[in-house]
Amino acid sequence: RPRLPPPPFLLPAEAPAGQTGALTLPRAHISARPARDPTSSGEQAAALLVTFVTFLGPPGWILAHFDSYKQGSA
């Protein structure tokens, strides 16, 4: 069975022509300044509530109706 070459994203990066030494990676634009529009406590609470409902709502529904799932529809 012939061995396949690795996918291109796993191959080492090649340096541009004329560049020597280690490759430099682009840096993330992270700012140490305060936010332009600060998020209020109410907005943070609403976002947290939406996050919890999104992740815990469906499993909670399934657990609350677990007996009807065990019985089945047939």
Secondary structure, 3 states (H helix, E strand, C coil): CCCCCCCHHHCCCCCCCCCCCCCCCCCCCCCCCCCCCCCCHHHHHHHHHHHHHHHHHHHHHHHHCHHHHHHCCC
